[in-house]
Amino acid sequence: MTIATLMKGFAGALTATAIYAAAAAPAGAAMLRLKDQPTQLNTPETLVFTATSTESILTDQGYQSNDIETLTSNMLTLLGGGPNLLGKTWQHTFATSGSNAFTYNDGTLVPALGFAAQNKMLDTYSQMFATVPGDTYTYTFNYSNNTAGHGFKPSELVVTLTAVPEASTWAMLLLGFAGLGFASYRVRRAAASIA
């Protein structure tokens, strides 16, 4: 087996993994998108999500050109109520350029999020939390925009709730790809010896 053959097999496995991930993500996901919203203050928003694994991730992405949009009173609970599953720390991923996002104390246990920018690049905040497969969860927050009073419209907020695949799922996927690669190798080798 040559290095070129190994590289082709590896590239094929990576492509198949990317296709699987793109196809599988929407199945266990919920999304809310607010784009170019009119000026508003503390508008309640809700996103409902049914867990498909033991760990899930909440992602808030946003920008508000030349102004500020905020998410306050962030709460994630089991459908029907219960303790807030969000913690005090958000993981922040900066926008590729023009990043201008921040957290602040809004009087609750979970810091509020603020998004501002000079361009249309999304800053990202996320938190992972434990879930029970099959249980339904609710993420609620209050949305405000144009909070600085400038009235600029270009803005976007994308909120997603997705399942984090179990380690065993990835292991089975990789074993399957290895098996397919080995079978393909054997077929080509057998065809070459016949010719």
Secondary structure, DSSP 8 states (H G I E B T S, - for coil): --HHHHHHHHHHHHHHHHHHHHHHGGGGEEEEEEES---EEEEEEEEEEE--SSEEEEEEEEEEBTS-EEEEEEEEEETT--S----S--EEE--SSS--EEEE--SSSS-EEEE-BSSS--EEEEEEEE--TT-EEEEEEEEEE-TTS-----EEEEEEEEE---HHHHHHHHHHHHHHHHHHHHHHHHHHHH-
